[in-house]
Amino acid sequence: MSGSRDNYLLGEPLPADVLVGGTTVLSRYRQYPVFGRRWLAGRSLLFCSVIAVVAVFIGMGTGIAVRDVAVASKVTVIQFIAFSLMATLGPALATAVRHARWPEARERKAVVMAVLAGMVLSFFVDRVASSYIEQLIRPGMVAAGLPMAEQMAPVAPLLKAIGLAINVAALVLIYGLFGGGLALRAYFSERRRWDDHHHAREVHALESRVHEADLRLGVLQAQVEPHFLFNTLASVRALVRQDPAQAEATLDALVDFLRATIPKLRDDRGLHATLGQQLDICASYLVLMQVRMGGRLTYTVRADELLRALPFPPSLLITLVENAIKHGIEPRPGPGRIEIDASRDDGVLRVQVRDDGAGLQPGLSTGVGLANVREQLAARYGASAAFALTPNTAGRGVCAEIRVPVGSPE
C-alpha cells in the first residue's frame, strides 16, 4: 500500500489487528498511526509531562547546590525546554514527512532521515543548553567552594576512556531512543502490520468474490441443466403417440443417461469438473439422441487424455451439443453428424462442437442456452475466455467454439 493512501488514515484509530498497545492512559496515543499528528500530540504531552517533573527535580538540586533560587528556576526552564526539544524534534520532523503524502518507498527513507536529523539537532540543543546552564551555575559553584570541571584532578587515561565510552553510550541511548529511535522502530513494525492487514482484506474480498461467483454459477447451471432434459421429455411425449416402442427405448436411454451424468452435473456445483467428464456427458447425451432420432445421428468425440484431465466449466458443452441437435440436425431431413474436438494452443484450451445441419438462423445466437454459456464464461474467466458461433468450415452447419485459459479459472 502506498504511503499517500495511508495519510488519509493518519487521524483515525488503528484497526484492532494493527494496534499494539494503546490500552492504558499513558500509552493511549499509540492507538493512532505512528508519526501522525494525533500520535505526536499524545506522545509529546506524555513525554513533556515526565520531563517537567524531571526538570523540577534537577532545578531543585541545582538550587540547593548553588544556594540560588533564581538560578534554580532558570535551570528548570532550560532543562524542560531542552529535554522537550530532544524528545520531540525527530518525531515532529518525521510527522511532517509522513503528512507530505509521498510514495511509500520515498516516505520510509525520508522518515528515517527526519529522525536522524532530529537526533543531530538534539545533540546541539543539548550542548547549547548544557553550556548555558554551566554559565548560570558557575558563580554559585565558586561562591559555594565547589570544584568546576577544569579544577578537578587529572583522570587516568584508562578511566578517561571508560568515561568517554559511557558518555557515548548514554548519548546513543538518549538521542536514539528518547529522541525517536523507538518511534522509528514502531513505525516500521506498524507498516508491516498494515501490509498484513490489507493483504488479509484483499484475501477476504477475493474469497467473497469467488463465493459470489460460485453462487451465481450455481444459478446459471440450474438454468442450463433442465434445458436439454425438458426438450428430451417433450420429444418422448411426441413419440409416445407416433412410435411407442421408440418412445420406450428413448426413455430407457434417458434413464441410463441421467443415472450416469447427474452425479457429475451436481458434484460440488461443478467446481472440480474436468473436460473429460463434460465430454462423457455429451457422449451419453448423443447416445440418447441416436435412439430418439431413429439412428440417423452419428457423432465423434476427439480429445487426448492430457486434455481430458484439464479443468473445464460444467454444463457448457452439453448446452452446445443440445443446441446443435435442436437447431441444426433436427430441422434438416436425413442423416446428421455432430463432431466434438478439443485442442490446446499457446496456453488456450479450444473445444469445438460442429454440426452439418441447417446452419446459422436468425436469433440462433441469442437463445437462453447460449446466453448462459457466455455468462458462465464471463463469471469464471472474465475477458480471458471467448465463445464464437460461426458457419462450419465443412460447408454446412454451425461451429460453436469455446476458448478458455489452461489452468484454474481466475
Disulfide bonds with the S-S distance in Angstrom:
none
